Amino acid sequence: MDRYKGRYAVRYSVYACCVSLLMIMAWGWGGVKSAKAEDTLGWDSLLSPVVLAGSSVDLQSVDVNVLAGWLTGTTPLIEYSLDSTDGINGHWIQADDTVTPIRWQPGYLYIREQADPTNNRLLAVIQLGREGTYLFADPTASLMIPPTHPSISDSVVGSADPIINSKTTPLDDSDTDPTAIHPLTTIQSDLSGTTSIQINNDVAIEQLTANSEHTLTIPVTSNHSSIQIPIEGSLLQALYDQKATIMIVCPQVTYTLPIAMLEPQKVIQSFAKPPVSMTSITLTIQIKTPSNNDIASLQSLLNLQQINIVGSPVSVQLQASYDGQTVPISPQVTDQSLELTMPVPITTSTDSISSKPTTAIVYQADHSMHPVPTLISSPNDSSATAHIHGWTNGIYALVSHHPSFTDTRSHWSSADVNDMASRLIVTGEKGGVFAPDRLVTRAEFAAMIVRALGLSAEPSKTTFSDVHDSDWYAGVIGSASNHGLIEGYNDTTFRPNQQITREEASEILSHAMKLTGLSTAITTREANAQLNPFADRKQVSNWAVPALALSVKYHILEDIQGAIQPQSDVSRAQATVMIRRLLQQSGWIQS
């Protein structure tokens, strides 16, 4: 779960704030370059928001990125105002979950607990300056009303859309100097309707070095049917040098790409006439609304399985350009995944169940479709957000699927089976049954784990003598093998139709943990401490000790009347529960 929180809560550390304070010391804020921070604010300056006793909101990790144009570490439990003068009056807006893009200008930003007009839960006052500077102020200080400050007329720092404010008398001549503002991005549109977000490389590289997460955040505050973000060579190389992450924040989706998913040599070799280095390449991220034809094609495929699209699908593609050549680029499966955050359409209690999404799918250029792990959070009664992990380009869509099985209604695994079936990870058998007590084969378990992780079926790079291209499981065994989830036997067989044991299943799950971000480091002493309480500890194969111990540690496997039963075969219900618990422990689906 820690990894999930860390990934989605892209939060800037105290070091980023310290950098900003140093910038203030060097450049000053607006026209008060020589004034002390406390003189400027009228109360004590702080490095982080105030944490009030009894508050239901923890703002320790809330931070500001003026260059990107947003707040980080936010929650819908708080609201903010850009025009309040005392923490009570003014227009208040509910914050978003994790990140809140804001079209701000230099001035004062108030943050308080949502719907608290009494000012008893005013959590922060932030003075926003120019050129990436800001200061937290103590809202509990006796002087609550900050000195008024004239607004400036120019593009908002870090915003992809210009805002024109009424002109007022500047504090000094430097306030009107057009070179004093260095926007992160500028917009260009063409006749085809595509909006290009051009990045200021110098500002972007400064942003990368100013936060411990090494995340380049590109906010796009207005809806555009098609946007493309070119990342030129020098910035692209800086991303690799810092092992950075790119985050594109749009109204319809937040798209997060760890640059490590694009292996440099593979990108270079994608060209017929390859360049010498990455600095000659431009990587372009394209996010757009899919065409009507693509939507119709996807819906036809989903109709066959009684699956409904919910909300608006989004197409995400990557391509690289060099010397007149443009090639598609596919991310590689690593220990980091693509992450997409999509808003869930608001529903009411009277809406049909089919209007509420259960998972997300990705539809690829070859017209194949598969599920991707999706956590749907509902922070309040009026909104929900889908957090998606993926590995590929394609059209991502929220979908609704609600199958039922006649033989699981009173079965102990009913809730787990229904949830995993609604996620398209497990399927039923003929006659509307799930057959929860039927034993699982090695091929079936491989298929379940591949679907659970959101991987695509693909040809195997390893040849198993008993797996043939015509077999239904060839693609899932190929994918599981290519990504280090399974291994064969010494005689080159995989034995796909052999039933899988609990310790074999645990071995596969331990490999899957590396992709989902769970720590697999475990010492012999720790492993023994996990397994020794079981009466049948001695039945555990030596090779299976670490994996089985990890399954116990993460509550994926539990005892059966005091035993771990490592040699027992796994039923369909047990396999479903084990894989579901893996995804829950990883923070990839709801607990």
C-alpha positions as CSV (number, residue, x, y, z in Angstrom):
1,M,0.0,0.0,0.0
2,D,2.9,2.3,0.7
3,R,3.9,2.3,-2.9
4,Y,0.4,3.1,-4.1
5,K,0.2,6.1,-1.7
6,G,3.7,7.2,-2.7
7,R,2.9,7.1,-6.4
8,Y,-0.4,8.9,-6.4
9,A,0.5,11.3,-3.7
10,V,3.2,13.1,-5.7
11,R,4.3,15.3,-2.9
12,Y,7.2,17.7,-2.7
13,S,9.4,17.5,0.3
14,V,10.6,20.2,2.7
15,Y,13.7,20.4,0.5
16,A,11.6,21.8,-2.3
17,C,10.2,24.5,0.0
18,C,13.7,25.3,1.2
19,V,14.8,25.7,-2.4
20,S,11.9,28.2,-2.9
21,L,12.9,30.1,0.2
22,L,16.5,30.4,-1.2
23,M,15.0,31.7,-4.4
24,I,13.1,34.3,-2.4
25,M,16.3,35.4,-0.7
26,A,18.1,35.6,-4.0
27,W,15.4,37.3,-6.1
28,G,12.9,38.6,-3.6
29,W,9.1,38.4,-4.1
30,G,7.6,40.7,-6.6
31,G,8.6,44.2,-5.6
32,V,9.6,43.5,-2.0
33,K,12.9,42.0,-2.7
34,S,14.7,43.5,0.3
35,A,11.9,42.8,2.9
36,K,12.1,40.0,5.3
37,A,9.4,37.3,4.9
38,E,7.7,38.1,8.2
39,D,7.6,41.7,7.3
40,T,6.0,40.9,4.0
41,L,3.4,38.6,5.5
42,G,2.7,40.3,8.7
43,W,3.0,37.0,10.6
44,D,5.5,34.2,11.1
45,S,6.6,32.3,7.9
46,L,6.6,28.5,8.0
47,L,8.0,25.6,6.0
48,S,4.7,23.7,5.9
49,P,1.0,24.0,6.7
50,V,-0.2,24.3,10.2
51,V,-1.6,21.1,11.8
52,L,-4.5,22.1,14.1
53,A,-5.3,20.0,17.1
54,G,-8.5,18.0,16.5
55,S,-8.4,18.6,12.8
56,S,-9.7,15.7,10.6
57,V,-7.3,16.7,7.8
58,D,-3.5,16.1,7.9
59,L,-1.9,18.7,5.7
60,Q,1.7,17.8,6.5
61,S,2.3,16.7,2.9
62,V,0.5,19.5,1.2
63,D,2.9,21.5,-0.9
64,V,3.0,24.0,-3.7
65,N,4.4,23.9,-7.2
66,V,4.1,27.3,-8.7
67,L,6.0,26.3,-11.8
68,A,3.6,23.5,-12.5
69,G,0.5,25.5,-11.4
70,W,-0.9,23.3,-8.7
71,L,-1.1,22.1,-5.2
72,T,0.1,18.6,-4.2
73,G,-1.0,16.3,-1.4
74,T,-4.5,17.6,-1.4
75,T,-7.8,15.9,-0.5
76,P,-11.5,16.6,-1.2
77,L,-11.8,17.2,2.5
78,I,-10.3,20.6,2.1
79,E,-11.2,23.7,0.0
80,Y,-9.3,26.7,-1.1
81,S,-9.9,30.4,-1.9
82,L,-7.8,32.8,-4.0
83,D,-9.9,35.9,-3.2
84,S,-10.5,35.6,0.5
85,T,-9.0,38.2,2.8
86,D,-9.8,36.6,6.2
87,G,-10.4,32.9,5.7
88,I,-14.1,33.4,5.8
89,N,-15.2,35.6,2.9
90,G,-14.5,35.0,-0.8
91,H,-15.2,32.1,-3.2
92,W,-14.2,28.6,-2.0
93,I,-13.5,25.7,-4.2
94,Q,-13.3,22.0,-3.2
95,A,-9.8,20.6,-3.8
96,D,-9.1,17.4,-5.8
97,D,-7.8,14.1,-4.6
98,T,-3.9,14.1,-4.5
99,V,-3.3,17.0,-6.8
100,T,-5.2,20.2,-7.5
101,P,-4.3,22.3,-10.6
102,I,-4.9,25.9,-9.9
103,R,-4.8,28.9,-12.3
104,W,-3.4,31.2,-9.7
105,Q,-1.6,34.6,-9.7
106,P,0.7,36.1,-7.1
107,G,-1.3,36.8,-4.0
108,Y,-2.8,34.8,-1.1
109,L,-4.2,31.3,-1.1
110,Y,-6.3,30.1,1.9
111,I,-6.9,26.4,2.7
112,R,-9.4,25.2,5.2
113,E,-11.5,22.1,6.0
114,Q,-14.4,21.8,3.6
115,A,-17.7,23.6,4.5
116,D,-16.3,25.3,7.6
117,P,-17.3,29.0,7.3
118,T,-16.4,29.6,11.0
119,N,-12.7,29.7,10.2
120,N,-12.1,27.3,13.1
121,R,-10.3,24.9,10.7
122,L,-8.3,27.4,8.6
123,L,-5.3,25.2,7.9
124,A,-3.0,27.3,5.8
125,V,-2.4,30.7,4.3
126,I,0.1,30.6,1.4
127,Q,1.7,33.6,-0.1
128,L,2.3,32.9,-3.8
129,G,5.1,34.8,-5.4
130,R,6.7,35.1,-8.8
131,E,9.3,32.9,-10.4
132,G,8.3,29.9,-8.4
133,T,8.4,31.4,-4.9
134,Y,5.9,30.8,-2.1
135,L,5.7,31.0,1.7
136,F,3.4,29.3,4.2
137,A,2.0,31.5,6.9
138,D,0.6,30.7,10.3
139,P,-3.2,31.1,10.2
140,T,-3.4,31.0,14.0
141,A,-1.4,34.3,14.3
142,S,-3.1,37.3,15.7
143,L,-2.9,39.2,12.4
144,M,-5.1,37.2,10.1
145,I,-5.7,39.7,7.2
146,P,-2.6,39.9,5.0
147,P,-1.6,43.2,3.3
148,T,-3.3,43.7,0.0
149,H,-1.2,43.1,-3.0
150,P,-1.9,44.2,-6.6
151,S,-2.4,41.5,-9.2
152,I,-0.1,41.5,-12.2
153,S,-1.2,41.2,-15.9
154,D,0.6,38.3,-17.5
155,S,0.4,34.6,-18.1
156,V,0.1,32.5,-15.0
157,V,3.4,30.9,-14.0
158,G,3.2,27.2,-14.9
159,S,-0.2,27.3,-16.5
160,A,-0.9,26.1,-20.0
161,D,-3.6,28.7,-20.4
162,P,-3.1,32.4,-20.2
163,I,-5.1,34.5,-17.7
164,I,-5.4,38.2,-18.1
165,N,-6.0,40.2,-14.9
166,S,-6.9,43.8,-14.5
167,K,-3.9,46.0,-14.5
168,T,-2.9,47.8,-11.3
169,T,0.0,49.9,-10.2
170,P,3.0,47.7,-9.9
171,L,5.1,47.6,-6.8
172,D,8.2,48.6,-8.8
173,D,9.5,48.6,-12.3
174,S,10.6,44.9,-12.1
175,D,6.9,43.9,-11.8
176,T,6.3,45.0,-15.5
177,D,9.5,43.3,-16.8
178,P,8.2,40.6,-19.2
179,T,11.3,38.5,-18.7
180,A,10.5,38.2,-15.0
181,I,7.8,35.5,-15.8
182,H,9.0,32.2,-17.2
183,P,6.0,30.0,-17.9
184,L,6.5,26.2,-18.0
185,T,4.4,25.8,-21.1
186,T,2.8,27.6,-23.9
187,I,0.0,26.5,-26.2
188,Q,0.0,26.2,-30.0
189,S,-3.1,25.0,-32.0
190,D,-3.3,23.9,-35.6
191,L,-6.1,23.7,-38.1
192,S,-6.6,19.9,-37.4
193,G,-7.8,20.7,-33.9
194,T,-4.7,19.4,-32.2
195,T,-3.3,21.5,-29.4
196,S,0.4,21.3,-28.8
197,I,1.8,22.0,-25.4
198,Q,5.3,23.4,-25.8
199,I,7.6,22.9,-22.8
200,N,10.2,25.5,-21.6
201,N,13.1,23.1,-21.2
202,D,15.0,25.3,-18.7
203,V,12.0,25.7,-16.4
204,A,11.2,22.0,-16.7
205,I,14.7,20.9,-15.8
206,E,14.6,23.3,-12.8
207,Q,11.3,21.7,-11.7
208,L,12.8,18.3,-12.0
209,T,15.7,19.2,-9.7
210,A,13.5,21.0,-7.2
211,N,11.5,18.1,-5.9
212,S,12.7,14.8,-4.4
213,E,10.3,12.7,-6.5
214,H,12.0,14.0,-9.7
215,T,8.6,14.4,-11.4
216,L,8.0,16.7,-14.3
217,T,4.3,17.8,-14.1
218,I,2.6,19.4,-17.1
219,P,-0.8,20.9,-16.2
220,V,-3.4,21.4,-19.0
221,T,-6.2,23.2,-17.3
222,S,-8.7,23.4,-20.2
223,N,-10.4,20.6,-22.2
224,H,-8.9,19.8,-25.5
225,S,-10.1,17.0,-27.8
226,S,-6.5,16.3,-28.8
227,I,-3.2,17.4,-27.2
228,Q,0.3,16.5,-27.9
229,I,3.3,17.3,-25.7
230,P,6.7,17.1,-27.4
231,I,9.7,16.5,-25.2
232,E,12.9,17.5,-26.9
233,G,16.3,15.9,-26.6
234,S,17.9,17.9,-23.8
235,L,14.9,17.6,-21.6
236,L,14.5,14.0,-22.5
237,Q,18.1,13.3,-21.5
238,A,17.5,15.1,-18.2
239,L,14.6,12.9,-17.5
240,Y,16.8,9.8,-18.0
241,D,19.6,11.3,-16.0
242,Q,17.3,11.8,-13.0
243,K,15.3,8.6,-13.5
244,A,12.3,10.9,-13.6
245,T,8.6,10.6,-14.1
246,I,6.4,12.6,-16.4
247,M,2.9,13.6,-15.3
248,I,0.4,15.1,-17.6
249,V,-2.6,16.6,-15.7
250,C,-5.7,17.1,-17.9
251,P,-9.3,17.5,-16.9
252,Q,-10.2,14.2,-18.5
253,V,-7.1,12.2,-17.3
254,T,-3.9,12.4,-15.4
255,Y,-1.3,10.3,-17.2
256,T,1.9,9.3,-15.4
257,L,4.9,7.8,-17.3
258,P,8.1,6.7,-15.5
259,I,10.8,7.4,-18.1
260,A,12.4,4.0,-17.2
261,M,9.6,2.3,-19.1
262,L,11.2,3.6,-22.3
263,E,14.6,1.8,-22.6
264,P,16.9,4.2,-24.5
265,Q,18.6,1.7,-26.8
266,K,15.2,0.3,-27.9
267,V,14.0,3.8,-28.6
268,I,17.1,4.6,-30.6
269,Q,16.9,1.3,-32.5
270,S,13.3,1.9,-33.5
271,F,14.5,4.2,-36.3
272,A,15.6,2.8,-39.7
273,K,18.5,5.3,-39.5
274,P,19.1,5.5,-35.7
275,P,20.6,8.6,-34.0
276,V,23.7,8.4,-31.9
277,S,22.0,9.4,-28.7
278,M,18.7,10.3,-27.1
279,T,19.5,14.0,-27.3
280,S,18.6,14.0,-31.0
281,I,15.2,12.5,-30.4
282,T,11.9,14.2,-29.6
283,L,9.4,12.1,-27.7
284,T,5.8,13.1,-28.1
285,I,2.9,12.1,-25.8
286,Q,-0.5,12.3,-27.4
287,I,-3.7,12.3,-25.4
288,K,-7.0,12.6,-27.3
289,T,-10.6,11.6,-27.5
290,P,-10.9,8.4,-29.6
291,S,-12.6,8.6,-33.0
292,N,-16.2,7.5,-33.3
293,N,-15.0,4.5,-35.4
294,D,-12.7,3.4,-32.6
295,I,-15.4,3.8,-30.0
296,A,-17.9,1.8,-32.1
297,S,-15.3,-1.0,-32.7
298,L,-14.6,-1.2,-29.0
299,Q,-18.2,-1.2,-28.0
300,S,-19.0,-4.1,-30.5
301,L,-16.2,-6.1,-28.8
302,L,-17.6,-5.3,-25.4
303,N,-21.2,-6.1,-26.3
304,L,-20.2,-9.8,-26.9
305,Q,-19.4,-10.0,-23.1
306,Q,-22.2,-7.8,-21.9
307,I,-19.8,-5.0,-20.9
308,N,-20.8,-1.4,-20.9
309,I,-18.6,1.7,-21.4
310,V,-18.9,4.2,-18.6
311,G,-17.9,7.8,-19.1
312,S,-15.5,9.0,-21.9
313,P,-12.6,6.8,-23.1
314,V,-9.2,8.4,-23.6
315,S,-6.5,7.4,-26.1
316,V,-2.9,7.6,-25.1
317,Q,0.0,7.1,-27.6
318,L,3.7,7.6,-27.6
319,Q,5.9,8.3,-30.6
320,A,9.5,9.4,-31.3
321,S,10.8,11.6,-34.0
322,Y,14.3,12.0,-35.5
323,D,15.6,13.4,-38.8
324,G,12.2,13.3,-40.5
325,Q,11.4,9.8,-39.2
326,T,8.5,9.2,-36.8
327,V,7.9,5.8,-35.1
328,P,5.5,4.5,-32.5
329,I,7.1,3.8,-29.1
330,S,5.7,1.2,-26.7
331,P,6.5,1.2,-23.0
332,Q,8.3,-1.8,-21.5
333,V,7.1,-3.8,-18.5
334,T,9.3,-2.9,-15.6
335,D,8.9,-2.6,-11.8
336,Q,7.1,0.6,-12.6
337,S,3.8,1.0,-14.5
338,L,1.9,3.6,-16.3
339,E,-0.7,5.3,-14.1
340,L,-3.8,7.0,-15.3
341,T,-6.3,8.7,-13.1
342,M,-9.8,9.3,-14.6
343,P,-12.9,11.0,-13.1
344,V,-15.8,8.7,-12.6
345,P,-19.2,10.1,-13.9
346,I,-21.4,11.2,-11.0
347,T,-24.3,8.8,-10.4
348,T,-27.3,8.7,-8.1
349,S,-29.0,6.0,-6.1
350,T,-31.6,5.7,-8.9
351,D,-29.1,5.1,-11.7
352,S,-28.8,1.6,-13.0
353,I,-26.0,-0.6,-11.8
354,S,-24.6,-0.6,-15.4
355,S,-23.8,3.1,-15.0
356,K,-21.2,2.4,-12.3
357,P,-17.8,1.2,-13.4
358,T,-16.2,-1.9,-12.0
359,T,-12.8,-1.7,-13.7
360,A,-11.0,-0.3,-16.7
361,I,-9.9,-1.9,-20.0
362,V,-7.3,-1.0,-22.6
363,Y,-8.1,-1.4,-26.3
364,Q,-5.0,-1.7,-28.5
365,A,-4.2,-1.0,-32.1
366,D,-4.5,-4.8,-33.0
367,H,-8.1,-4.6,-31.8
368,S,-7.4,-6.7,-28.7
369,M,-8.8,-5.8,-25.4
370,H,-7.9,-6.7,-21.8
371,P,-8.6,-5.5,-18.3
372,V,-6.2,-3.3,-16.3
373,P,-6.0,-3.1,-12.5
374,T,-8.3,-0.3,-11.3
375,L,-8.9,1.2,-7.9
376,I,-12.1,3.2,-7.7
377,S,-12.0,5.6,-4.8
378,S,-15.0,7.6,-3.7
379,P,-13.8,10.4,-1.5
380,N,-17.3,11.9,-1.1
381,D,-20.9,11.4,-2.1
382,S,-20.6,13.4,-5.3
383,S,-17.5,12.1,-7.0
384,A,-15.2,9.2,-7.5
385,T,-11.8,8.7,-9.1
386,A,-10.5,5.7,-11.0
387,H,-6.7,4.9,-10.5
388,I,-5.5,2.7,-13.3
389,H,-2.2,0.8,-13.7
390,G,-1.3,-0.1,-17.3
391,W,1.7,-1.1,-19.4
392,T,0.8,0.0,-22.9
393,N,-0.5,2.5,-25.3
394,G,-4.1,2.4,-26.4
395,I,-7.6,3.5,-25.6
396,Y,-8.4,3.3,-21.9
397,A,-12.0,3.1,-20.9
398,L,-13.9,2.6,-17.7
399,V,-16.4,-0.2,-18.0
400,S,-19.2,-1.9,-16.0
401,H,-19.6,-5.6,-15.8
402,H,-21.8,-7.5,-13.3
403,P,-21.9,-11.2,-13.9
404,S,-23.4,-13.7,-11.5
405,F,-23.0,-17.4,-11.0
406,T,-25.5,-19.9,-9.8
407,D,-23.1,-21.9,-7.8
408,T,-21.3,-19.2,-5.8
409,R,-24.3,-17.5,-4.1
410,S,-23.8,-19.3,-0.8
411,H,-20.1,-20.2,-1.3
412,W,-17.5,-18.8,1.1
413,S,-15.7,-17.1,-1.9
414,S,-18.8,-15.4,-3.3
415,A,-17.7,-11.8,-2.7
416,D,-14.2,-12.4,-4.0
417,V,-15.4,-14.2,-7.1
418,N,-18.0,-11.6,-8.0
419,D,-15.5,-8.8,-7.6
420,M,-12.8,-10.5,-9.7
421,A,-15.4,-11.5,-12.3
422,S,-16.6,-7.9,-12.5
423,R,-13.0,-6.9,-13.2
424,L,-12.8,-9.4,-16.1
425,I,-10.0,-11.3,-14.3
426,V,-11.9,-14.5,-13.8
427,T,-14.7,-16.0,-16.0
428,G,-17.4,-18.5,-15.5
429,E,-17.9,-21.9,-17.2
430,K,-20.7,-23.2,-19.4
431,G,-24.2,-23.2,-17.8
432,G,-23.7,-20.0,-15.8
433,V,-21.5,-21.6,-13.1
434,F,-18.1,-20.7,-11.8
435,A,-17.1,-24.1,-10.4
436,P,-15.3,-22.7,-7.4
437,D,-14.1,-26.0,-6.0
438,R,-12.6,-27.3,-9.3
439,L,-8.8,-27.5,-9.1
440,V,-6.8,-25.0,-11.1
441,T,-4.1,-26.0,-13.7
442,R,-0.8,-24.2,-14.1
443,A,-2.0,-22.7,-17.4
444,E,-5.2,-21.4,-15.8
445,F,-3.4,-19.8,-13.0
446,A,-1.0,-18.2,-15.4
447,A,-4.0,-16.8,-17.3
448,M,-5.5,-15.4,-14.2
449,I,-2.3,-13.6,-13.0
450,V,-1.6,-12.1,-16.5
451,R,-5.2,-10.7,-16.6
452,A,-4.9,-9.5,-13.0
453,L,-1.8,-7.5,-13.7
454,G,-3.1,-6.0,-16.9
455,L,-0.6,-7.7,-19.2
456,S,-1.1,-8.5,-22.8
457,A,-0.9,-12.0,-24.2
458,E,2.2,-12.4,-26.3
459,P,4.5,-15.0,-27.9
460,S,7.0,-16.6,-25.5
461,K,10.7,-15.8,-25.8
462,T,11.3,-19.2,-24.0
463,T,10.4,-22.4,-25.8
464,F,8.4,-24.9,-23.7
465,S,8.2,-28.3,-25.4
466,D,4.6,-28.9,-24.3
467,V,3.2,-25.4,-25.2
468,H,2.2,-24.9,-28.8
469,D,1.1,-21.8,-30.7
470,S,-2.4,-23.3,-31.2
471,D,-3.0,-23.8,-27.5
472,W,-5.5,-21.4,-25.9
473,Y,-3.0,-20.6,-23.2
474,A,0.1,-20.0,-25.4
475,G,-0.2,-16.2,-25.3
476,V,-0.7,-16.0,-21.5
477,I,2.1,-18.4,-20.8
478,G,4.3,-16.4,-23.2
479,S,3.4,-13.2,-21.4
480,A,3.9,-14.7,-17.9
481,S,7.3,-16.2,-19.0
482,N,8.5,-13.0,-20.7
483,H,7.8,-10.9,-17.6
484,G,9.5,-13.3,-15.1
485,L,6.3,-14.6,-13.5
486,I,6.7,-18.3,-14.3
487,E,9.4,-20.8,-15.1
488,G,9.4,-24.3,-16.6
489,Y,10.9,-27.6,-15.5
490,N,14.5,-28.8,-16.2
491,D,13.2,-31.0,-19.0
492,T,12.0,-27.8,-20.9
493,T,8.3,-28.5,-20.2
494,F,5.8,-26.2,-18.5
495,R,3.2,-28.9,-17.8
496,P,0.3,-26.5,-18.4
497,N,-2.4,-29.0,-17.6
498,Q,-0.9,-30.1,-14.3
499,Q,-2.7,-28.9,-11.2
500,I,-0.9,-26.1,-9.3
501,T,0.0,-26.4,-5.6
502,R,-0.2,-23.7,-3.0
503,E,3.6,-23.3,-2.9
504,E,3.8,-23.1,-6.7
505,A,1.1,-20.5,-6.8
506,S,3.0,-18.5,-4.1
507,E,6.2,-18.6,-6.1
508,I,4.3,-17.0,-9.1
509,L,2.7,-14.4,-6.8
510,S,6.1,-13.5,-5.3
511,H,7.3,-12.6,-8.8
512,A,4.1,-10.6,-9.4
513,M,4.9,-8.6,-6.2
514,K,7.9,-7.2,-8.0
515,L,5.7,-5.7,-10.6
516,T,3.1,-4.3,-8.2
517,G,5.7,-2.7,-5.9
518,L,5.4,-5.0,-2.9
519,S,8.8,-5.6,-1.2
520,T,10.0,-9.1,-1.7
521,A,13.1,-8.7,0.5
522,I,12.9,-11.3,3.3
523,T,15.7,-12.9,5.4
524,T,15.9,-16.6,6.3
525,R,15.1,-15.6,9.9
526,E,12.0,-13.6,8.8
527,A,10.8,-16.4,6.6
528,N,11.1,-19.0,9.3
529,A,9.3,-16.7,11.7
530,Q,6.4,-16.6,9.2
531,L,6.3,-20.3,8.6
532,N,7.3,-22.0,11.9
533,P,3.9,-21.5,13.5
534,F,2.3,-23.9,11.0
535,A,2.1,-27.6,12.0
536,D,3.2,-28.8,8.6
537,R,6.2,-26.4,8.2
538,K,8.5,-29.3,7.3
539,Q,6.5,-30.0,4.2
540,V,7.5,-26.7,2.6
541,S,10.0,-27.3,-0.2
542,N,13.3,-25.4,0.3
543,W,12.9,-23.4,-2.9
544,A,9.4,-22.3,-1.9
545,V,10.3,-21.0,1.6
546,P,10.8,-17.3,0.7
547,A,7.7,-17.1,-1.6
548,L,5.4,-18.9,0.8
549,A,6.6,-16.7,3.7
550,L,5.8,-13.6,1.6
551,S,2.3,-14.9,0.9
552,V,1.8,-15.4,4.7
553,K,3.3,-12.0,5.5
554,Y,1.0,-10.2,3.1
555,H,-2.0,-12.2,4.2
556,I,-2.4,-13.7,0.7
557,L,-2.3,-17.2,2.2
558,E,-3.9,-18.1,5.6
559,D,-3.8,-21.3,7.6
560,I,-6.2,-24.1,7.2
561,Q,-6.8,-25.5,10.6
562,G,-3.3,-24.5,11.7
563,A,-1.6,-25.8,8.6
564,I,-0.2,-24.1,5.5
565,Q,-0.7,-27.1,3.3
566,P,2.1,-26.2,0.8
567,Q,1.6,-29.4,-1.3
568,S,-2.2,-29.1,-1.6
569,D,-3.7,-28.2,-5.0
570,V,-5.4,-24.9,-5.4
571,S,-9.1,-24.5,-6.3
572,R,-10.6,-21.9,-8.5
573,A,-12.0,-20.1,-5.5
574,Q,-8.7,-20.2,-3.6
575,A,-6.8,-18.9,-6.7
576,T,-9.3,-16.1,-7.1
577,V,-8.9,-15.1,-3.4
578,M,-5.1,-15.2,-3.5
579,I,-4.8,-13.0,-6.5
580,R,-7.4,-10.6,-5.3
581,R,-5.5,-10.2,-2.0
582,L,-2.3,-9.6,-3.9
583,L,-3.9,-6.7,-5.8
584,Q,-5.4,-5.3,-2.6
585,Q,-2.2,-5.5,-0.7
586,S,-0.5,-3.6,-3.6
587,G,-3.1,-0.9,-3.5
588,W,-4.1,-1.7,-7.1
589,I,-7.8,-2.4,-6.3
590,Q,-10.1,-1.6,-3.4
591,S,-9.8,-3.5,-0.2
